[in-house]
Amino acid sequence: MNKHIDAINVDFTYDNKKLVLNNVSLSTYQGESVGLVGPNGAGKTTLVRVLLGILYPKNGNIQVFGYNPLNKKEREKIYGQMGYLPEGADVYPQLTLKQYIELFKTLHEVEDNSTIEELLDMFDLQDVFEKRLGTFSKGMKQKAKLLTILIHSPKLLIMDEPTDGLDIASKEETIEYMRKLKKKGTSMLIATHDPYLVENLCDRIIMINKGEIIFEGTTQQLQEVAQNEPCYVIELMEKVKKEKLEEILNNIGEPQKIIVEENTIKIWTDDENIAKNVYKKVVDEGLIVKNFDRYLPTFSQAYKNFLEGK
Ligand SMILES: Nc1ncnc2c1ncn2[C@@H]1O[C@H](COP(=O)(O)OP(=O)(O)OP(=O)(O)O)[C@@H](O)[C@H]1O
């Protein structure tokens, strides 16, 4: 698979005293979307800027499409093939949306308007095409910015908080659009605090804290490693009285904890056989089981658990 971003052992400091990025290595591949997550001040925006050659690293090697972003000529080759959405940057308030788009069309030498039309439709911006950006709401400005980084069908998207200010419908449509881009081979590095975006778009996450990578893997892998205690869940077809379930499970093994609700039984144990015994007992009692599986925390919960454990 084609590597798009390749960063090795990157250190960065703003003041020559404290490392804001400490030995960071990461790669992204064609058609892959990677979520860059971590708490406030972790170093996400700094990392994005270093990868783009906006900030100069203290140590390390960075290549994007095989070019060095710190070299001006090579940087131009990178920028021509990618879209960058900076965090919270304002749009030119005096420009109309039409003029703003023209600017990026010229920059990227885009002649065909079909992608622009599609994006204007998707973001519901047709009616404000002639309006000044200064009159736009926060979400509309964000859509205008997203539109301009997509008009030249970039091979790589580096985005800092792309869903900031977007309503849920726009967020869903944007994610759907990004998924289609991914299928065509576009790769993405997305710095974000939005769990919805991560769960619905990112193939992989890289978590940084205090300038260091502390986790790399899929959201499911994070959910698995961040589960404080293994848990199994038995979901019943129909609701059963809590007292009845408690009575059925009264003499079962030695599970550390069994939590009974009306149609679910959660068994907190590191012994899978105990969970299987509970399952068998429930079935022997004539109850119909809809689902029996490992129970995983949500991505947000796993993210919190993982950070707390660090
Ligand atoms: N221009 C700057 N000069 C000095 N220090 C900076 C500068 N920009 C950021 N920092 C510091 O670098 C660290 C990382 O900041 P950065 O903005 O990269 O974090 P982040 O993960 O993007 O945070 P957030 O989620 O809040 O956007 C923080 O300690 C921050 O105070």
The ligand as an SDF file (V2000), in Angstrom:
LIG
                    3D

 31 33  0  0  0  0  0  0  0  0999 V2000
    2.5490   29.0700   19.6110 N   0  0  0  0  0  0  0  0  0  0  0  0
    2.8370   28.4130   20.7380 C   0  0  0  0  0  0  0  0  0  0  0  0
    3.8380   28.8100   21.5370 N   0  0  0  0  0  0  0  0  0  0  0  0
    4.1500   28.1410   22.6680 C   0  0  0  0  0  0  0  0  0  0  0  0
    3.5010   27.0300   23.0800 N   0  0  0  0  0  0  0  0  0  0  0  0
    2.4910   26.5820   22.3120 C   0  0  0  0  0  0  0  0  0  0  0  0
    2.1020   27.2480   21.1150 C   0  0  0  0  0  0  0  0  0  0  0  0
    1.0770   26.5680   20.5730 N   0  0  0  0  0  0  0  0  0  0  0  0
    0.8210   25.5260   21.3960 C   0  0  0  0  0  0  0  0  0  0  0  0
    1.6580   25.5310   22.4440 N   0  0  0  0  0  0  0  0  0  0  0  0
    1.7180   24.5470   23.5410 C   0  0  0  0  0  0  0  0  0  0  0  0
    2.0020   23.2910   22.9570 O   0  0  0  0  0  0  0  0  0  0  0  0
    1.2450   22.2580   23.6030 C   0  0  0  0  0  0  0  0  0  0  0  0
    0.4400   21.5040   22.5560 C   0  0  0  0  0  0  0  0  0  0  0  0
   -0.5380   22.3910   22.0100 O   0  0  0  0  0  0  0  0  0  0  0  0
   -1.4470   21.9650   20.7790 P   0  0  0  0  0  0  0  0  0  0  0  0
   -2.2150   23.1640   20.3440 O   0  0  0  0  0  0  0  0  0  0  0  0
   -0.6010   21.2870   19.7780 O   0  0  0  0  0  0  0  0  0  0  0  0
   -2.3980   20.9010   21.4920 O   0  0  0  0  0  0  0  0  0  0  0  0
   -3.7360   20.1970   20.9470 P   0  0  0  0  0  0  0  0  0  0  0  0
   -3.6090   18.7450   21.2420 O   0  0  0  0  0  0  0  0  0  0  0  0
   -3.9770   20.5780   19.5260 O   0  0  0  0  0  0  0  0  0  0  0  0
   -4.8150   20.8520   21.8990 O   0  0  0  0  0  0  0  0  0  0  0  0
   -6.3950   21.1370   21.6870 P   0  0  0  0  0  0  0  0  0  0  0  0
   -7.0790   19.8140   21.7290 O   0  0  0  0  0  0  0  0  0  0  0  0
   -6.7290   21.9690   22.8690 O   0  0  0  0  0  0  0  0  0  0  0  0
   -6.5610   21.8520   20.3880 O   0  0  0  0  0  0  0  0  0  0  0  0
    0.4060   22.9620   24.6710 C   0  0  0  0  0  0  0  0  0  0  0  0
    1.0890   22.8380   25.9020 O   0  0  0  0  0  0  0  0  0  0  0  0
    0.3770   24.4080   24.2360 C   0  0  0  0  0  0  0  0  0  0  0  0
    0.3020   25.2630   25.3390 O   0  0  0  0  0  0  0  0  0  0  0  0
  1  2  1  0
  2  3  1  0
  2  7  2  0
  3  4  2  0
  4  5  1  0
  5  6  2  0
  6  7  1  0
  6 10  1  0
  7  8  1  0
  8  9  2  0
  9 10  1  0
 10 11  1  0
 11 12  1  0
 11 30  1  0
 12 13  1  0
 13 14  1  0
 13 28  1  0
 14 15  1  0
 15 16  1  0
 16 17  2  0
 16 18  1  0
 16 19  1  0
 19 20  1  0
 20 21  2  0
 20 22  1  0
 20 23  1  0
 23 24  1  0
 24 25  2  0
 24 26  1  0
 24 27  1  0
 28 29  1  0
 28 30  1  0
 30 31  1  0
M  END
$$$$
